[in-house]
Amino acid sequence: MFDKLIAKLKNDNKTIVYTEGTDARILSSASRVLAEGLMNVVLVGKAEDVKAAAAKGGFDISKAEICDPETYDGMEEMVSTMVELRKGKMTPEECRANLLKGNYFGTMLVKMGKADCLLGGATYSTADTIRPALQLVKTKPGAHLVSSVFILNRDFGPEELRTICMGDCAVNLDYKDDVDKDGNVKFTGAQKLAEVAIEAEKCARIFGIDPKVALLSFSTKGSGKGGTVALSAEATKIAKELHPEMAIDGEMQFDAAVSPEVGQLKFPGSPVAGHANTFIFPLIEAGNIGYKIAQRLGGYAAYGPILLGLNAPINDLSRGCDAEEVYRMSIITAAL
């Protein structure tokens, strides 16, 4: 999987911004991607602190650009742009204060075209990565929400299941209807889940997966009632109407999704049942538990959360990540 992404990056000149420029894991990744000629690098932080941390770890970041929000030449332009983007929700003083933080400053570098993508979160929460992205980069045209997937990869087992996709396991807690102040439904929960499935299908293709998308449930084709059964079934219907060319089906149980015998017994005639490789969960609890079971018991390496629906590639790291995870997430982020 990574060989293909690396080959793609060597023919493309992307710039990634790391919001935590003094973190040893970030510096390790920065030195590697620069040495391998995979992308340009911007490190956010005080130049003397970043250089000292790199020297301490023995990392060569001589080809990286270091940007200190406190001394950045373009800060005035950045502040005025953010004021306009926030449309009266933040004063210039509030914008300036936020832009002194690595997450807001790095996101604005992407927004203003100084970098193509961003990777952060080694020392702060997912919410602190997503919030500035939503406020500044915003969702892409036609997107109603930000979602996420994990790409899971292993080098054993059936070939068709060596690389799989799971979503949403990190961002959307549930899928409630959006209702305006007059009580009118603007966007249904099923429409949201359908959008997650469609975005996951597109993302899976980037990683060499030929997507067969299963919207999961504790029910297969109406065998159960209650819970999120109707949600998954309706989301499947919506996704099929929007993209009839996609291989997508549901609602179905996990065994029906991956076992050909069970799949065709419970869901006869489905092009997905028994052959799924892209799995959409109806609740974050199920998704988060599911991908971690695959990771810890199934021998998969898990990469993500990969954020979908934004106008630019912005991704979040786990605070428990190691340098190898940062390196691989850097490749994924730039390849998006």
C-alpha positions in Angstrom: 0.0 0.0 0.0 2.7 2.5 1.0 4.9 1.7 -2.0 2.2 3.0 -4.3 1.6 6.2 -2.2 5.4 6.9 -2.1 5.7 6.5 -5.8 2.8 9.0 -6.3 4.5 11.5 -3.9 7.8 11.4 -5.7 6.1 12.7 -8.8 4.3 15.4 -6.9 5.6 18.4 -5.0 3.4 18.7 -1.9 4.1 20.7 1.2 3.0 19.4 4.6 2.8 21.6 7.8 3.4 20.0 11.2 1.8 22.0 14.0 4.0 20.6 16.7 7.5 21.4 15.4 9.4 20.5 18.6 8.0 17.1 19.1 10.6 14.3 18.6 8.1 12.1 16.7 7.3 14.9 14.4 11.0 15.8 13.8 11.8 12.1 13.1 9.1 12.0 10.4 10.1 15.4 9.0 13.7 14.3 8.6 12.7 11.0 6.9 10.3 12.5 4.4 12.8 15.2 3.5 15.7 12.7 3.1 13.5 10.5 0.9 12.3 13.5 -1.2 8.6 12.8 -0.6 7.4 16.3 0.3 8.4 19.7 1.5 8.0 20.4 5.2 6.9 23.4 7.3 7.5 23.1 11.1 5.5 25.4 13.4 7.4 26.7 16.5 10.2 28.9 17.7 13.2 28.4 15.4 15.7 28.0 18.3 13.4 25.5 20.1 12.8 23.5 16.9 16.5 23.4 16.0 17.5 22.5 19.6 15.0 19.6 19.7 16.2 18.3 16.3 19.8 18.5 17.4 19.0 16.6 20.6 17.3 13.8 18.6 19.9 13.8 15.8 17.3 14.7 13.1 18.3 16.6 10.0 15.7 19.2 9.3 18.0 21.6 7.4 15.7 21.5 4.3 12.6 22.3 6.4 11.0 25.7 6.7 10.4 26.8 10.3 7.5 29.2 11.0 7.1 31.0 14.3 3.7 32.5 14.7 5.1 35.2 16.9 7.5 36.5 14.3 5.7 35.5 11.1 5.9 38.2 8.4 2.5 37.5 7.1 0.6 37.7 10.4 -1.3 40.9 9.7 -2.7 39.4 6.4 -3.4 36.2 8.3 -5.4 38.0 11.0 -7.5 40.0 8.5 -8.2 36.8 6.5 -9.3 35.0 9.6 -11.5 37.9 10.7 -13.3 37.7 7.3 -13.6 33.9 7.5 -15.1 34.0 11.0 -17.6 36.7 9.8 -18.0 38.6 13.1 -17.7 35.6 15.3 -14.2 36.6 16.4 -12.6 40.0 16.9 -9.2 40.8 15.4 -7.7 40.4 18.9 -9.3 37.0 19.3 -8.1 35.9 15.9 -4.6 37.0 16.7 -4.6 35.1 20.0 -5.7 31.9 18.3 -3.2 32.3 15.5 -0.4 32.2 18.0 -1.4 28.6 18.6 0.1 25.9 16.4 -3.2 24.3 15.3 -4.8 27.6 14.1 -1.6 29.0 12.6 -0.9 25.7 10.7 -4.5 25.5 9.5 -4.3 29.1 8.2 -1.1 28.3 6.3 -3.1 25.6 4.4 -6.0 28.0 3.9 -3.8 30.7 2.4 -2.0 28.2 0.1 1.3 28.2 1.9 1.0 24.5 2.5 -1.1 21.7 0.8 -1.9 19.7 3.9 -1.6 19.5 7.7 -0.8 16.8 10.3 -1.3 17.5 14.0 -2.6 16.2 17.2 0.5 14.5 18.6 0.0 16.6 21.8 -3.6 17.8 21.6 -7.1 16.4 21.0 -8.9 15.5 17.8 -11.3 18.3 18.5 -8.4 20.8 18.5 -7.5 19.6 15.0 -11.0 19.6 13.6 -12.2 22.9 15.1 -9.8 25.2 13.3 -10.2 23.1 10.1 -14.0 23.6 10.2 -13.7 27.3 11.0 -11.0 28.2 8.4 -10.6 25.5 5.7 -14.3 24.5 6.0 -16.1 21.6 4.3 -15.8 21.1 0.6 -18.7 22.0 -1.8 -21.6 19.6 -1.3 -20.3 18.2 2.0 -22.6 18.5 5.0 -20.3 17.1 7.7 -16.7 16.0 8.4 -16.3 12.3 8.9 -13.3 9.9 9.2 -12.0 6.5 8.2 -9.3 4.2 9.3 -7.3 2.3 6.7 -6.2 -1.0 8.1 -3.5 -3.1 6.5 -1.8 -6.4 7.1 0.4 -8.7 5.1 -1.4 -12.0 5.7 -4.8 -13.5 5.2 -7.1 -13.4 2.2 -5.7 -11.0 -0.4 -9.0 -9.1 -0.7 -9.0 -8.3 3.0 -5.4 -7.3 3.5 -6.3 -3.6 3.1 -9.7 -2.5 4.4 -11.5 0.7 5.3 -13.6 1.4 8.4 -15.7 4.6 9.1 -16.7 6.6 11.0 -14.7 5.6 14.1 -13.6 8.9 15.4 -15.7 12.0 14.6 -19.5 11.7 14.5 -21.0 10.4 17.7 -24.3 9.5 16.1 -26.5 10.5 13.2 -29.4 12.7 14.4 -31.5 14.9 12.1 -30.5 18.5 11.7 -33.5 20.6 12.6 -33.9 24.4 12.2 -35.5 26.7 14.7 -38.9 26.1 13.3 -38.6 22.4 13.7 -38.1 21.6 10.0 -35.6 18.8 9.2 -32.8 20.2 7.0 -30.7 17.1 6.7 -31.6 13.7 8.1 -29.4 11.3 10.0 -29.7 8.8 7.2 -28.4 11.4 4.7 -25.5 12.0 7.0 -24.6 8.3 7.2 -25.0 7.9 3.5 -22.5 10.8 3.0 -20.1 9.0 5.3 -20.4 5.9 3.2 -19.9 7.7 -0.1 -16.8 9.6 1.2 -15.3 6.4 2.6 -15.8 4.7 -0.7 -13.9 7.5 -2.5 -11.1 7.4 0.1 -10.7 3.6 -0.1 -9.9 3.9 -3.8 -6.9 6.1 -3.0 -5.4 3.2 -1.1 -5.8 0.7 -3.8 -9.0 -0.9 -2.5 -11.8 -1.8 -4.9 -14.5 -0.8 -2.5 -17.4 -3.0 -1.6 -19.2 -1.0 1.0 -21.3 -2.6 3.8 -23.5 -0.5 6.1 -23.3 -2.5 9.3 -26.0 -3.3 11.9 -27.0 -6.1 14.2 -29.6 -6.9 11.5 -29.3 -8.2 8.0 -31.9 -7.2 5.5 -34.7 -6.5 8.0 -34.0 -9.5 10.3 -33.9 -7.3 13.4 -35.8 -4.2 14.5 -35.1 -1.1 16.6 -31.8 0.5 17.4 -30.0 1.8 14.3 -31.4 -0.8 11.9 -33.7 1.7 10.1 -30.9 4.3 9.9 -28.5 1.9 8.2 -31.2 0.6 5.8 -32.3 4.1 4.8 -28.7 5.4 4.4 -28.1 2.5 2.1 -31.1 3.4 0.0 -30.0 7.1 -0.2 -26.4 6.2 -1.1 -27.6 3.9 -3.9 -29.8 6.6 -5.3 -27.0 9.1 -5.3 -24.3 6.8 -6.7 -25.9 3.8 -8.4 -22.5 2.8 -9.8 -21.1 2.1 -6.3 -21.0 -1.5 -4.9 -22.8 -0.7 -1.6 -25.4 -2.6 0.4 -27.0 -2.9 3.8 -28.1 -3.1 6.4 -26.1 -6.2 7.3 -24.3 -7.9 10.1 -20.5 -8.2 10.1 -20.5 -12.0 9.4 -22.8 -11.4 6.4 -20.5 -8.7 5.2 -17.3 -10.8 5.2 -18.3 -14.5 4.9 -19.5 -15.5 1.4 -21.5 -18.5 2.8 -23.2 -16.4 5.5 -23.6 -13.4 3.2 -25.4 -15.2 0.4 -27.5 -17.1 2.9 -28.7 -14.0 4.8 -28.6 -11.5 1.9 -29.0 -13.6 -1.4 -28.1 -11.7 -4.5 -26.2 -8.9 -2.8 -23.0 -7.9 -4.7 -21.5 -6.9 -1.4 -22.6 -9.5 1.1 -19.6 -11.9 1.8 -17.2 -9.7 -0.1 -17.2 -6.3 1.8 -13.9 -4.5 2.4 -15.2 -1.1 3.4 -17.3 -1.1 6.6 -19.6 1.7 7.7 -20.7 1.7 11.4 -24.0 3.3 12.5 -22.5 4.7 15.8 -19.1 5.8 16.9 -19.1 3.3 19.8 -19.3 0.4 17.3 -16.8 1.9 14.9 -14.2 2.7 17.5 -14.5 -0.7 19.2 -14.6 -2.5 15.8 -11.4 -1.0 14.4 -9.5 -1.6 17.6 -10.6 -5.2 17.7 -9.3 -5.6 14.1 -6.0 -3.9 15.1 -5.4 -5.7 18.4 -6.7 -9.2 17.6 -6.7 -9.2 13.8 -3.1 -8.2 13.3 -4.0 -5.0 11.3 -2.0 -1.9 11.4 -4.5 1.0 11.7 -3.9 4.4 10.0 -6.1 7.3 11.0 -8.4 8.9 11.7 -8.2 10.2 8.1 -10.6 13.2 8.0 -13.0 13.4 5.1 -15.2 16.2 3.8 -12.8 19.1 4.2 -11.5 21.4 1.5 -7.9 20.3 2.1 -6.2 17.2 3.6 -6.0 17.8 7.4 -5.4 14.8 9.6 -5.2 14.0 13.3 -2.6 11.9 15.2 -3.2 9.9 18.3 -1.4 11.4 21.3 0.0 7.9 21.8 1.5 7.7 18.3 5.1 6.8 17.7 7.5 8.2 15.1 6.6 5.4 12.5 2.9 6.2 12.7 3.7 9.9 12.2 5.8 9.1 9.1 3.1 6.9 7.6 0.3 9.3 8.4 2.4 12.0 6.7 2.6 9.9 3.5 -1.2 9.3 3.7 -2.0 13.0 4.3 0.2 14.2 1.4 -1.2 11.6 -0.9 -4.7 12.7 -0.3 
